[in-house]
Amino acid sequence: MSNPLHNSLKRLIEEGGKQNFLILDFGDYYIQIAGEYYSSYLLLEAVSNHYLSTDKKLDSVLQRKILDLGWEAPKGEGNYNLKLSINSNNEYDSCVEFIEKTAKEIYDVDTITNSMIELNLE
């Protein structure tokens, strides 16, 4: 069975141009991924409390957990962010696993489906 996230990330770096991006829409939460044609890395952003309504904000446990996963803390009014290398199949697979783990552990999303993925190729 094919993995929609895996397939979309491959397209993000194997098609389009220099301003490709992908949005994973989990309803109130999201992860954005920027990449470019045959880049060796991806830039990731995960929504922070600054952009969430009061009833959807991450509690202190989840805020600590997202940092423990490896995300960098928001600067000012920004989102959590991270730059991930994708120079090998192992790094690529680790990137997919990292995004899926964040979706599950922080945003309570068990499975990333095609309907959650918006791929924009330049």
All heavy atoms as an XYZ file, in Angstrom:
987
protein
N       0.843     -1.180      0.000
C       0.000      0.000      0.000
C       0.889      1.244      0.000
O       1.856      1.321      0.733
C      -0.893     -0.038      1.251
C      -1.843      1.121      1.333
S      -3.105      0.877      2.584
C      -2.269      1.504      4.026
N       0.541      2.213     -0.832
C       1.370      3.410     -0.915
C       1.014      4.382      0.215
O      -0.103      4.406      0.704
C       1.211      4.076     -2.273
O      -0.085      4.611     -2.395
N       1.986      5.179      0.584
C       1.830      6.160      1.650
C       1.627      7.531      1.000
O       2.524      8.030      0.323
C       3.084      6.121      2.522
C       3.061      7.128      3.640
O       2.734      8.295      3.457
N       3.439      6.676      4.817
N       0.461      8.175      1.224
C       0.201      9.464      0.578
C       1.237     10.531      0.936
O       1.617     11.332      0.076
C      -1.186      9.858      1.095
C      -1.793      8.632      1.639
C      -0.674      7.724      2.018
N       1.690     10.567      2.176
C       2.690     11.555      2.579
C       4.001     11.296      1.849
O       4.612     12.215      1.304
C       2.898     11.532      4.087
C       3.987     12.465      4.611
C       3.703     13.919      4.252
C       4.143     12.305      6.125
N       4.433     10.063      1.822
C       5.669      9.684      1.136
C       5.609     10.110     -0.329
O       6.537     10.749     -0.849
C       5.874      8.170      1.263
C       7.139      7.678      0.660
N       7.263      7.363     -0.681
C       8.350      7.445      1.211
C       8.483      6.960     -0.926
N       9.164      7.003      0.196
N       4.505      9.787     -0.989
C       4.357     10.112     -2.409
C       4.370     11.621     -2.640
O       4.991     12.109     -3.589
C       3.060      9.510     -2.957
C       3.070      7.997     -2.918
O       4.117      7.359     -2.830
N       1.898      7.403     -2.968
N       3.697     12.373     -1.783
C       3.634     13.832     -1.940
C       4.986     14.483     -1.675
O       5.368     15.431     -2.367
C       2.570     14.414     -1.011
O       1.290     13.970     -1.397
N       5.721     13.989     -0.676
C       7.054     14.543     -0.405
C       8.001     14.271     -1.569
O       8.809     15.123     -1.926
C       7.636     13.982      0.892
C       7.016     14.503      2.181
C       7.642     13.801      3.384
C       7.170     16.004      2.305
N       7.896     13.108     -2.171
C       8.723     12.791     -3.347
C       8.433     13.773     -4.472
O       9.340     14.307     -5.101
C       8.462     11.360     -3.833
C       9.212     10.309     -3.074
C      10.659     10.332     -3.453
C      11.338      9.061     -2.998
N      12.785      9.182     -3.041
N       7.147     14.039     -4.714
C       6.771     14.981     -5.764
C       7.275     16.383     -5.432
O       7.661     17.132     -6.328
C       5.257     15.000     -5.948
C       4.722     13.729     -6.577
C       3.268     13.850     -6.949
N       3.108     14.881     -7.968
C       1.964     15.513     -8.190
N       0.890     15.245     -7.484
N       1.890     16.441     -9.136
N       7.276     16.742     -4.144
C       7.721     18.061     -3.708
C       9.148     18.352     -4.151
O       9.481     19.478     -4.500
C       7.606     18.157     -2.176
C       7.839     19.503     -1.526
C       6.700     20.457     -1.841
C       7.951     19.328     -0.026
N       9.999     17.325     -4.149
C      11.408     17.535     -4.505
C      11.782     17.005     -5.893
O      12.884     17.241     -6.353
C      12.362     16.936     -3.446
C      12.126     15.446     -3.282
C      12.231     17.677     -2.133
C      13.177     14.738     -2.469
N      10.869     16.311     -6.547
C      11.183     15.765     -7.868
C      10.422     16.450     -8.999
O      10.599     16.113    -10.157
C      10.920     14.256     -7.893
C      11.889     13.498     -7.004
C      11.647     11.997     -7.008
O      10.694     11.520     -7.663
O      12.422     11.294     -6.341
N       9.553     17.405     -8.656
C       8.777     18.125     -9.663
C       8.787     19.611     -9.305
O       9.255     20.005     -8.250
C       7.328     17.624     -9.684
C       7.178     16.166    -10.055
C       5.740     15.699     -9.994
O       4.817     16.522    -10.199
O       5.526     14.503     -9.727
N       8.229     20.422    -10.178
C       8.061     21.837     -9.875
C       9.349     22.617     -9.924
O      10.233     22.335    -10.728
N       9.439     23.609     -9.045
C      10.578     24.516     -9.080
C      11.105     24.857     -7.701
O      11.202     23.991     -6.840
N      11.392     26.145     -7.490
C      12.067     26.570     -6.264
C      11.138     26.975     -5.135
O      11.598     27.237     -4.040
C      12.996     27.741     -6.575
C      14.164     27.336     -7.436
C      15.160     28.450     -7.552
C      16.346     27.961     -8.361
N      17.574     28.576     -7.974
N       9.843     27.046     -5.383
C       8.931     27.479     -4.329
C       7.802     26.473     -4.106
O       6.658     26.837     -3.879
C       8.376     28.868     -4.640
C       9.474     29.907     -4.648
C       8.931     31.310     -4.874
O       7.741     31.546     -4.937
N       9.846     32.251     -4.987
N       8.149     25.204     -4.131
C       7.175     24.155     -3.874
C       6.849     24.128     -2.383
O       7.716     24.364     -1.544
C       7.744     22.787     -4.255
C       8.051     22.661     -5.722
O       7.499     23.356     -6.549
N       8.960     21.746     -6.049
N       5.597     23.820     -2.077
C       5.253     23.605     -0.671
C       4.090     22.648     -0.561
O       3.346     22.414     -1.503
C       4.963     24.925      0.049
C       3.727     25.645     -0.420
C       2.510     25.474      0.214
C       3.792     26.510     -1.501
C       1.380     26.141     -0.216
C       2.671     27.196     -1.937
C       1.448     27.003     -1.295
N       3.967     22.093      0.619
C       2.944     21.118      0.922
C       2.343     21.510      2.264
O       3.073     21.886      3.178
C       3.609     19.741      0.996
C       2.771     18.511      1.236
C       3.454     17.330      0.566
C       2.625     18.221      2.698
N       1.040     21.445      2.370
C       0.371     21.717      3.642
C      -0.366     20.458      4.062
O      -1.115     19.869      3.279
C      -0.632     22.885      3.517
C       0.097     24.163      3.106
C      -1.388     23.087      4.837
C      -0.829     25.313      2.754
N      -0.130     20.048      5.295
C      -0.884     18.958      5.899
C      -1.925     19.610      6.797
O      -1.587     20.225      7.806
C       0.034     18.045      6.715
C       1.162     17.387      5.925
C       2.091     16.641      6.853
C       0.595     16.466      4.863
N      -3.172     19.512      6.404
C      -4.274     20.181      7.087
C      -4.985     19.186      7.994
O      -5.642     18.263      7.515
C      -5.242     20.752      6.048
C      -6.379     21.538      6.664
O      -6.596     21.462      7.888
O      -7.072     22.232      5.893
N      -4.840     19.398      9.308
C      -5.462     18.524     10.296
C      -6.659     19.202     10.957
O      -6.951     18.977     12.122
C      -4.450     18.113     11.367
C      -3.168     17.536     10.838
C      -1.952     17.935     11.354
C      -3.163     16.602      9.821
C      -0.761     17.408     10.881
C      -1.973     16.062      9.326
C      -0.771     16.472      9.868
N      -7.341     20.053     10.236
C      -8.463     20.786     10.820
C      -7.953     22.043     11.494
O      -7.596     23.004     10.832
N      -7.871     22.032     12.803
C      -7.381     23.195     13.546
C      -5.858     23.310     13.500
O      -5.312     24.357     13.821
C      -7.824     23.112     15.011
C      -9.333     23.183     15.141
O      -9.917     24.151     14.617
O      -9.922     22.263     15.740
N      -5.179     22.248     13.154
C      -3.716     22.195     13.185
C      -3.165     21.941     11.790
O      -3.857     21.429     10.916
C      -3.252     21.080     14.134
C      -3.864     21.190     15.506
C      -4.871     20.326     15.908
C      -3.442     22.174     16.389
C      -5.441     20.428     17.170
C      -4.006     22.292     17.651
C      -5.010     21.413     18.028
O      -5.578     21.531     19.272
N      -1.883     22.270     11.595
C      -1.267     22.020     10.294
C       0.252     21.921     10.427
O       0.852     22.412     11.375
C      -1.616     23.122      9.284
C      -1.168     24.513      9.690
C       0.120     24.965      9.428
C      -2.046     25.370     10.351
C       0.527     26.240      9.819
C      -1.653     26.639     10.733
C      -0.364     27.067     10.465
O       0.044     28.316     10.856
N       0.828     21.273      9.440
C       2.275     21.249      9.245
C       2.501     21.682      7.801
O       1.838     21.183      6.888
C       2.879     19.850      9.482
C       2.706     19.432     10.946
C       4.351     19.819      9.081
C       3.130     17.998     11.237
N       3.427     22.624      7.589
C       3.792     23.077      6.252
C       5.202     22.591      5.944
O       6.069     22.595      6.827
C       3.769     24.605      6.172
C       2.422     25.190      6.473
C       2.423     26.711      6.437
O       1.642     27.271      5.724
N       3.283     27.351      7.196
N       5.424     22.215      4.698
C       6.726     21.716      4.281
C       7.099     22.418      2.981
O       6.339     22.391      2.016
C       6.689     20.186      4.066
C       6.177     19.502      5.339
C       8.066     19.670      3.664
C       5.573     18.157      5.116
N       8.253     23.047      2.975
C       8.747     23.719      1.777
C       9.937     22.952      1.230
O      10.777     22.454      1.978
C       9.154     25.159      2.107
N       9.993     22.869     -0.079
C      11.103     22.202     -0.731
C      11.241     22.730     -2.143
O      10.396     23.478     -2.629
N      12.296     22.350     -2.779
C      12.473     22.757     -4.165
C      13.021     21.596     -4.968
O      13.521     20.610     -4.423
C      13.366     23.988     -4.277
C      14.769     23.809     -3.752
C      15.559     25.110     -3.816
O      15.164     26.100     -3.191
O      16.582     25.099     -4.522
N      12.919     21.745     -6.262
C      13.335     20.715     -7.198
C      14.739     20.202     -6.859
O      15.697     20.956     -6.843
C      13.277     21.315     -8.608
C      13.530     20.344     -9.723
C      12.667     19.300     -9.956
C      14.627     20.499    -10.543
C      12.876     18.418    -10.995
C      14.861     19.619    -11.588
C      13.978     18.580    -11.811
O      14.199     17.702    -12.846
N      14.820     18.942     -6.551
C      16.047     18.222     -6.207
C      16.872     18.868     -5.096
O      18.094     18.844     -5.109
C      16.894     17.927     -7.448
C      16.314     16.747     -8.178
C      15.523     16.924     -9.300
C      16.501     15.461     -7.697
C      14.948     15.841     -9.949
C      15.923     14.374     -8.337
C      15.152     14.570     -9.453
O      14.585     13.503    -10.085
N      16.187     19.418     -4.121
C      16.847     19.970     -2.941
C      17.373     18.828     -2.065
O      16.903     17.695     -2.143
C      15.854     20.808     -2.136
O      16.463     21.311     -0.979
N      18.327     19.148     -1.214
C      18.874     18.145     -0.292
C      18.276     18.290      1.104
O      18.694     17.618      2.026
C      20.393     18.269     -0.222
O      20.737     19.560      0.249
N      17.291     19.169      1.242
C      16.650     19.363      2.551
C      15.214     19.850      2.375
O      14.825     20.308      1.303
C      17.439     20.362      3.397
C      17.472     21.751      2.803
C      16.484     22.677      3.111
C      18.481     22.126      1.914
C      16.499     23.937      2.537
C      18.497     23.386      1.352
C      17.507     24.287      1.664
O      17.508     25.531      1.095
N      14.457     19.740      3.439
C      13.102     20.268      3.511
C      13.020     21.220      4.697
O      13.670     20.996      5.722
C      12.080     19.148      3.709
C      11.937     18.139      2.578
C      11.034     16.982      3.009
C      11.393     18.805      1.326
N      12.226     22.269      4.578
C      11.955     23.188      5.680
C      10.548     22.895      6.176
O       9.593     22.905      5.395
C      12.054     24.638      5.213
C      13.417     25.079      4.695
C      13.331     26.496      4.120
C      14.456     25.024      5.797
N      10.437     22.638      7.478
C       9.154     22.279      8.058
C       8.700     23.329      9.060
O       9.535     23.907      9.765
C       9.255     20.940      8.797
C       9.306     19.668      7.970
C      10.601     19.537      7.213
C       9.112     18.469      8.863
N       7.397     23.549      9.116
C       6.781     24.405     10.123
C       5.570     23.673     10.690
O       4.787     23.097      9.932
C       6.270     25.715      9.526
C       7.307     26.734      9.257
C       6.685     28.084      8.899
O       5.466     28.152      8.642
O       7.445     29.050      8.882
N       5.436     23.706     12.001
C       4.265     23.150     12.676
C       3.588     24.285     13.429
O       4.264     25.108     14.065
C       4.677     22.039     13.639
N       2.279     24.346     13.340
C       1.533     25.459     13.921
C       1.829     25.607     15.421
O       1.934     24.628     16.146
C       0.014     25.319     13.664
C      -0.571     24.113     14.389
C      -0.724     26.592     14.030
N       1.990     26.850     15.831
C       2.235     27.157     17.248
C       0.979     27.770     17.858
O       0.024     28.121     17.156
C       3.404     28.135     17.383
O       3.009     29.419     16.942
N       0.997     27.936     19.152
C      -0.153     28.505     19.865
C      -0.503     29.906     19.390
O      -1.643     30.333     19.521
C       0.105     28.513     21.366
C      -0.133     27.147     21.978
O      -0.667     26.246     21.335
N       0.270     26.980     23.213
N       0.447     30.627     18.830
C       0.177     31.988     18.366
C      -0.960     32.006     17.334
O      -1.703     32.982     17.248
C       1.438     32.624     17.781
C       1.215     34.015     17.290
N       1.083     35.078     18.157
C       1.039     34.511     16.052
C       0.856     36.174     17.452
N       0.827     35.854     16.169
N      -1.089     30.935     16.559
C      -2.073     30.887     15.482
C      -3.299     30.030     15.825
O      -4.119     29.754     14.956
C      -1.425     30.365     14.194
C      -0.326     31.282     13.728
C       1.002     30.997     13.997
C      -0.627     32.461     13.061
C       2.015     31.854     13.584
C       0.383     33.328     12.645
C       1.697     33.009     12.914
O       2.692     33.865     12.512
N      -3.407     29.606     17.071
C      -4.506     28.735     17.482
C      -5.479     29.464     18.401
O      -5.063     30.301     19.208
C      -3.951     27.495     18.204
C      -3.080     26.572     17.355
C      -2.413     25.519     18.227
C      -3.899     25.926     16.252
N      -6.747     29.112     18.280
C      -7.740     29.679     19.194
C      -7.473     29.147     20.607
O      -6.843     28.104     20.787
C      -9.157     29.318     18.740
O      -9.337     27.914     18.745
N      -7.969     29.860     21.581
C      -7.704     29.536     22.990
C      -8.023     28.083     23.311
O      -7.241     27.409     23.986
C      -8.521     30.463     23.915
O      -8.150     31.810     23.615
C      -8.251     30.173     25.368
N      -9.140     27.571     22.808
C      -9.545     26.203     23.130
C      -8.757     25.136     22.370
O      -8.882     23.954     22.667
C     -11.044     26.021     22.900
C     -11.451     26.214     21.450
O     -10.877     27.093     20.772
O     -12.351     25.481     20.993
N      -7.925     25.535     21.421
C      -7.132     24.578     20.637
C      -5.631     24.656     20.936
O      -4.854     23.892     20.382
C      -7.353     24.801     19.135
C      -8.787     24.639     18.702
C      -9.286     23.248     18.946
C     -10.733     23.105     18.515
N     -11.279     21.802     18.812
N      -5.224     25.574     21.798
C      -3.798     25.750     22.091
C      -3.190     24.473     22.676
O      -3.863     23.719     23.374
C      -3.596     26.916     23.054
C      -3.888     28.262     22.406
C      -3.489     29.404     23.312
C      -3.852     30.747     22.738
N      -3.250     31.079     21.479
N      -1.923     24.262     22.365
C      -1.199     23.122     22.927
C      -0.938     23.398     24.400
O      -0.468     24.483     24.758
C       0.127     22.916     22.193
C       0.069     22.704     20.684
C       1.467     22.556     20.119
C      -0.793     21.507     20.325
N      -1.211     22.406     25.241
C      -0.933     22.586     26.666
C       0.569     22.481     26.912
O       1.351     22.189     25.992
C      -1.738     21.603     27.522
C      -1.370     20.138     27.285
O      -0.239     19.838     26.825
O      -2.213     19.277     27.563
N       0.991     22.735     28.129
C       2.429     22.759     28.439
C       3.098     21.412     28.174
O       4.261     21.362     27.768
C       2.661     23.203     29.879
O       2.024     22.320     30.777
N       2.378     20.308     28.378
C       2.941     18.978     28.122
C       3.237     18.817     26.629
O       4.321     18.366     26.237
C       1.986     17.871     28.629
C       2.461     16.495     28.188
C       1.848     17.929     30.144
N       2.290     19.194     25.766
C       2.497     19.076     24.320
C       3.543     20.064     23.822
O       4.320     19.736     22.913
C       1.179     19.260     23.570
C       0.178     18.116     23.721
C      -1.138     18.457     23.037
C       0.746     16.816     23.179
N       3.602     21.245     24.424
C       4.629     22.212     24.037
C       6.023     21.656     24.342
O       6.955     21.820     23.556
C       4.415     23.531     24.770
C       3.207     24.299     24.275
C       3.019     25.590     25.039
O       3.878     26.463     24.973
N       1.917     25.704     25.760
N       6.167     20.997     25.461
C       7.454     20.382     25.820
C       7.747     19.199     24.896
O       8.870     18.997     24.429
C       7.404     19.930     27.287
C       8.660     19.262     27.803
C       9.735     20.284     28.113
N      10.832     20.128     27.160
C      11.656     21.093     26.792
N      11.552     22.284     27.295
N      12.601     20.884     25.928
N       6.708     18.417     24.603
C       6.872     17.215     23.784
C       7.303     17.556     22.358
O       8.150     16.870     21.791
C       5.573     16.417     23.769
C       5.697     15.047     23.181
C       4.415     14.267     23.387
C       4.722     12.804     23.332
N       3.568     11.996     23.709
N       6.724     18.614     21.774
C       7.104     18.964     20.397
C       8.574     19.387     20.342
O       9.286     19.056     19.404
C       6.153     20.023     19.779
C       6.318     20.025     18.246
C       6.330     21.394     20.390
C       5.250     20.811     17.509
N       9.038     20.057     21.377
C      10.468     20.411     21.449
C      11.316     19.159     21.637
O      12.380     19.025     21.026
C      10.712     21.407     22.573
C      10.035     22.772     22.415
C      10.269     23.623     23.664
C      10.489     23.495     21.158
N      10.842     18.238     22.474
C      11.568     16.981     22.694
C      11.661     16.144     21.424
O      12.616     15.391     21.243
C      10.908     16.161     23.814
C      11.101     16.773     25.189
O      11.956     17.681     25.346
O      10.371     16.355     26.119
N      10.668     16.267     20.531
C      10.723     15.545     19.254
C      11.826     16.089     18.351
O      12.266     15.408     17.439
C       9.378     15.640     18.528
C       8.227     14.815     19.087
C       6.941     15.103     18.319
C       8.538     13.329     19.040
N      12.236     17.353     18.598
C      13.307     17.929     17.793
C      12.949     19.226     17.091
O      13.790     19.819     16.415
N      11.705     19.666     17.224
C      11.310     20.934     16.623
C      11.977     22.086     17.360
O      12.206     22.015     18.562
C       9.787     21.105     16.713
C       9.029     20.202     15.795
C       8.571     18.947     16.080
C       8.627     20.477     14.457
N       7.906     18.427     14.992
C       7.924     19.352     13.986
C       8.778     21.570     13.614
C       7.381     19.270     12.703
C       8.234     21.505     12.342
C       7.553     20.366     11.891
N      12.278     23.154     16.631
C      12.829     24.369     17.244
C      11.673     25.244     17.699
O      10.645     25.347     17.015
C      13.693     25.117     16.233
C      14.939     24.344     15.846
C      15.763     25.056     14.789
O      15.596     26.273     14.598
O      16.584     24.378     14.150
N      11.837     25.880     18.846
C      10.794     26.729     19.414
C      10.489     27.901     18.488
O      11.382     28.389     17.783
C      11.225     27.238     20.784
N       9.235     28.354     18.497
C       8.885     29.523     17.690
C       9.678     30.749     18.124
O       9.977     30.914     19.301
C       7.397     29.735     17.989
C       6.918     28.464     18.586
C       8.102     27.827     19.230
N      10.007     31.569     17.149
C      10.675     32.838     17.433
C       9.621     33.926     17.278
O       9.042     34.077     16.206
C      11.838     33.052     16.487
C      12.964     32.067     16.751
C      14.090     32.234     15.746
C      15.234     31.307     15.984
N      14.938     29.911     16.074
N       9.351     34.649     18.344
C       8.325     35.687     18.290
C       6.968     35.102     17.986
O       6.488     34.220     18.690
N       6.376     35.576     16.904
C       5.043     35.129     16.526
C       5.075     34.030     15.469
O       4.105     33.832     14.735
C       4.233     36.328     16.023
C       4.046     37.384     17.080
C       3.305     38.602     16.570
O       3.055     38.712     15.358
O       2.973     39.454     17.407
N       6.164     33.295     15.394
C       6.300     32.257     14.379
C       5.785     30.903     14.818
O       5.174     30.753     15.867
N       6.038     29.928     13.982
C       5.682     28.539     14.233
C       6.909     27.761     14.683
O       8.038     28.237     14.590
C       5.124     27.899     12.957
C       3.718     28.335     12.648
O       2.886     28.451     13.542
N       3.427     28.583     11.383
N       6.678     26.535     15.145
C       7.787     25.612     15.369
C       8.398     25.352     14.001
O       7.688     25.327     12.989
C       7.282     24.292     15.959
C       6.687     24.455     17.335
C       5.323     24.627     17.515
C       7.502     24.455     18.462
C       4.777     24.784     18.779
C       6.967     24.614     19.734
C       5.596     24.778     19.881
O       5.062     24.939     21.125
N       9.708     25.164     13.932
C      10.323     24.945     12.628
C      11.480     23.978     12.726
O      11.985     23.698     13.814
C      10.762     26.270     11.998
C      11.765     26.991     12.859
O      12.929     26.646     12.847
N      11.310     27.977     13.624
N      11.889     23.491     11.569
C      12.960     22.510     11.504
C      13.426     22.380     10.057
O      12.628     22.484      9.122
C      12.443     21.157     12.000
C      13.439     20.035     12.209
C      14.489     20.411     13.239
C      12.709     18.787     12.643
N      14.702     22.169      9.881
C      15.285     21.888      8.565
C      15.782     20.444      8.609
O      16.587     20.093      9.468
C      16.437     22.850      8.291
C      17.088     22.676      6.949
C      18.169     23.734      6.743
C      18.860     23.608      5.417
N      19.875     24.666      5.228
N      15.277     19.622      7.696
C      15.651     18.212      7.677
C      16.374     17.868      6.383
O      15.905     18.190      5.287
C      14.411     17.321      7.800
C      13.706     17.291      9.150
C      12.481     16.384      9.079
C      14.642     16.820     10.245
N      17.491     17.186      6.519
C      18.262     16.707      5.385
C      17.566     15.495      4.766
O      17.033     14.648      5.475
C      19.666     16.323      5.864
O      20.397     15.745      4.816
N      17.587     15.436      3.436
C      17.003     14.292      2.721
C      17.966     13.818      1.633
O      17.601     13.635      0.486
C      15.619     14.635      2.134
C      15.679     15.936      1.326
C      14.561     14.700      3.195
C      14.442     16.206      0.501
N      19.221     13.615      2.025
C      20.263     13.235      1.073
C      20.361     11.742      0.808
O      21.138     11.319     -0.046
C      21.622     13.744      1.560
C      21.724     15.248      1.405
O      21.444     15.787      0.355
N      22.105     15.914      2.479
N      19.608     10.944      1.537
C      19.655      9.500      1.330
C      18.266      8.935      1.559
O      17.390      9.593      2.118
C      20.638      8.847      2.311
O      20.118      8.916      3.635
N      18.063      7.696      1.133
C      16.775      7.041      1.365
C      16.478      6.929      2.847
O      15.333      7.090      3.269
C      16.735      5.664      0.702
C      16.561      5.754     -0.797
O      16.032      6.739     -1.308
N      17.002      4.736     -1.505
N      17.500      6.663      3.669
C      17.296      6.566      5.115
C      16.835      7.897      5.699
O      15.921      7.942      6.518
C      18.560      6.092      5.824
C      18.812      4.615      5.638
O      17.918      3.860      5.267
N      20.036      4.194      5.886
N      17.478      8.998      5.284
C      17.071     10.313      5.771
C      15.658     10.652      5.298
O      14.862     11.221      6.045
C      18.043     11.398      5.309
C      19.353     11.398      6.040
C      20.280     12.515      5.595
O      20.155     13.009      4.458
O      21.138     12.887      6.406
N      15.356     10.292      4.073
C      14.031     10.550      3.523
C      12.969      9.792      4.329
O      11.957     10.360      4.740
C      13.995     10.158      2.055
C      12.691     10.532      1.419
C      12.462     11.827      0.989
C      11.677      9.601      1.298
C      11.250     12.190      0.435
C      10.468      9.952      0.740
C      10.263     11.248      0.318
O       9.054     11.595     -0.213
N      13.205      8.511      4.557
C      12.267      7.704      5.345
C      12.134      8.244      6.764
O      11.037      8.273      7.322
C      12.725      6.240      5.384
C      12.600      5.552      4.025
O      11.858      6.053      3.157
O      13.258      4.512      3.844
N      13.242      8.697      7.341
C      13.205      9.282      8.689
C      12.364     10.548      8.716
O      11.654     10.815      9.688
C      14.618      9.604      9.182
O      15.343      8.428      9.376
N      12.423     11.338      7.653
C      11.633     12.556      7.548
C      10.144     12.224      7.554
O       9.360     12.847      8.283
C      12.016     13.316      6.287
S      11.079     14.836      6.030
N       9.739     11.256      6.755
C       8.338     10.828      6.709
C       7.898     10.352      8.093
O       6.849     10.755      8.605
C       8.123      9.722      5.651
C       6.733      9.123      5.749
C       8.376     10.270      4.251
N       8.719      9.521      8.735
C       8.396      9.005     10.067
C       8.295     10.138     11.086
O       7.409     10.132     11.946
C       9.443      7.986     10.511
C       9.375      6.689      9.735
C      10.572      5.785      9.986
O      11.353      6.034     10.930
O      10.733      4.808      9.223
N       9.185     11.119     10.996
C       9.179     12.252     11.913
C       7.878     13.056     11.784
O       7.252     13.429     12.786
C      10.388     13.155     11.637
C      10.412     14.397     12.471
C      10.851     14.346     13.778
C       9.989     15.599     11.945
C      10.862     15.497     14.564
C       9.996     16.746     12.716
C      10.434     16.697     14.031
N       7.463     13.317     10.563
C       6.235     14.073     10.335
C       5.031     13.283     10.847
O       4.149     13.833     11.517
C       6.087     14.424      8.844
C       7.203     15.396      8.428
C       4.705     15.022      8.563
C       7.346     15.567      6.925
N       4.997     11.988     10.556
C       3.891     11.151     11.036
C       3.865     11.090     12.563
O       2.785     11.143     13.170
C       3.999      9.739     10.448
C       3.728      9.684      8.971
C       3.971      8.330      8.342
O       4.803      7.543      8.851
O       3.340      8.057      7.298
N       5.033     11.010     13.184
C       5.105     10.977     14.649
C       4.615     12.291     15.250
O       3.877     12.295     16.238
C       6.543     10.691     15.091
C       6.703     10.532     16.579
C       8.100     10.088     16.941
C       8.165      9.817     18.434
N       9.391      9.151     18.822
N       5.002     13.410     14.655
C       4.529     14.712     15.129
C       3.016     14.798     15.002
O       2.327     15.232     15.934
C       5.188     15.858     14.339
O       6.603     15.818     14.546
C       4.659     17.210     14.778
N       2.486     14.399     13.848
C       1.035     14.449     13.625
C       0.298     13.645     14.695
O      -0.704     14.109     15.249
C       0.700     13.929     12.235
N       0.815     12.471     15.008
C       0.148     11.599     15.974
C       0.309     12.101     17.407
O      -0.672     12.261     18.132
C       0.684     10.178     15.862
C       0.060      9.227     16.876
C       0.176      7.805     16.459
C      -0.471      6.830     17.398
N      -1.900      7.013     17.583
N       1.539     12.371     17.808
C       1.804     12.680     19.210
C       1.415     14.098     19.613
O       1.089     14.344     20.776
C       3.271     12.418     19.541
C       3.620     10.948     19.448
C       5.025     10.629     19.914
O       5.691     11.488     20.547
O       5.475      9.497     19.639
N       1.437     15.034     18.683
C       1.126     16.427     19.026
C      -0.294     16.802     18.603
O      -1.022     17.433     19.364
C       2.144     17.395     18.375
C       3.585     17.016     18.768
C       1.817     18.842     18.752
C       3.862     16.952     20.256
N      -0.694     16.398     17.416
C      -1.989     16.826     16.884
C      -3.032     15.717     16.858
O      -4.121     15.893     16.325
C      -1.796     17.426     15.485
C      -0.805     18.566     15.476
C       0.335     18.524     14.694
C      -0.995     19.688     16.290
C       1.246     19.569     14.695
C      -0.084     20.732     16.296
C       1.032     20.662     15.496
O       1.936     21.698     15.511
N      -2.706     14.541     17.411
C      -3.644     13.428     17.559
C      -4.210     12.949     16.221
O      -5.396     12.660     16.102
C      -4.779     13.821     18.524
C      -5.517     12.605     19.068
O      -4.905     11.530     19.163
O      -6.725     12.747     19.373
N      -3.345     12.892     15.200
C      -3.740     12.419     13.873
C      -3.097     11.046     13.660
O      -1.878     10.940     13.542
C      -3.271     13.405     12.772
C      -3.557     12.841     11.393
C      -3.924     14.762     12.970
N      -3.936     10.010     13.635
C      -3.417      8.646     13.509
C      -2.868      8.328     12.129
O      -1.855      7.660     11.996
C      -4.509      7.625     13.854
C      -4.822      7.614     15.344
O      -3.908      7.842     16.154
O      -5.990      7.389     15.688
N      -3.542      8.805     11.086
C      -3.157      8.490      9.714
C      -3.275      9.737      8.855
O      -4.307     10.411      8.881
C      -4.068      7.389      9.130
O      -4.029      6.247      9.986
C      -3.625      6.995      7.734
N      -2.233     10.032      8.092
C      -2.274     11.151      7.157
C      -2.834     10.626      5.831
O      -2.260      9.729      5.221
C      -0.876     11.769      6.970
C      -0.395     12.351      8.302
C      -0.909     12.834      5.876
C       1.037     12.830      8.304
N      -3.978     11.180      5.437
C      -4.663     10.726      4.227
C      -4.490     11.752      3.097
O      -4.100     12.898      3.343
C      -6.159     10.528      4.497
O      -6.734     11.796      4.844
C      -6.391      9.524      5.621
N      -4.817     11.334      1.883
C      -4.735     12.237      0.730
C      -5.554     13.500      0.933
O      -5.162     14.570      0.486
C      -5.201     11.526     -0.548
C      -4.104     10.704     -1.179
O      -2.937     11.094     -1.182
N      -4.470      9.554     -1.706
N      -6.699     13.382      1.590
C      -7.567     14.546      1.770
C      -6.949     15.599      2.693
O      -7.391     16.745      2.700
C      -8.935     14.118      2.308
O      -8.814     13.567      3.605
N      -5.929     15.236      3.450
C      -5.249     16.179      4.353
C      -4.071     16.889      3.672
O      -3.500     17.805      4.234
C      -4.701     15.434      5.583
C      -5.733     14.806      6.444
S      -4.905     13.829      7.722
C      -6.313     13.206      8.609
N      -3.714     16.453      2.465
C      -2.506     16.942      1.803
C      -2.852     17.907      0.682
O      -3.629     17.598     -0.215
C      -1.703     15.751      1.211
C      -1.268     14.806      2.333
C      -0.504     16.251      0.425
C      -0.674     13.494      1.845
N      -2.258     19.095      0.771
C      -2.365     20.076     -0.318
C      -0.964     20.302     -0.850
O      -0.115     20.884     -0.177
C      -2.948     21.381      0.198
C      -3.038     22.445     -0.870
C      -3.469     23.808     -0.329
O      -4.182     23.844      0.696
O      -3.065     24.824     -0.940
N      -0.702     19.847     -2.056
C       0.618     19.954     -2.684
C       0.592     21.074     -3.706
O      -0.278     21.118     -4.575
C       0.987     18.629     -3.365
C       2.311     18.579     -4.109
C       3.486     18.830     -3.168
C       2.459     17.231     -4.807
N       1.535     22.006     -3.588
C       1.620     23.146     -4.500
C       3.002     23.152     -5.148
O       4.001     23.368     -4.475
C       1.415     24.458     -3.734
C       0.032     24.540     -3.152
O      -0.903     24.942     -3.824
N      -0.117     24.149     -1.894
N       3.023     22.887     -6.451
C       4.282     22.845     -7.197
C       4.378     24.112     -8.041
O       3.434     24.462     -8.743
C       4.335     21.604     -8.080
C       4.228     20.271     -7.350
C       4.106     19.127     -8.341
C       5.403     20.066     -6.410
N       5.516     24.779     -7.970
C       5.738     26.012     -8.740
C       5.668     25.730    -10.221
O       6.121     24.740    -10.716
C       7.106     26.599     -8.363
C       7.431     27.841     -9.139
C       8.843     28.308     -8.846
O       9.799     27.703     -9.393
O       8.989     29.249     -8.056
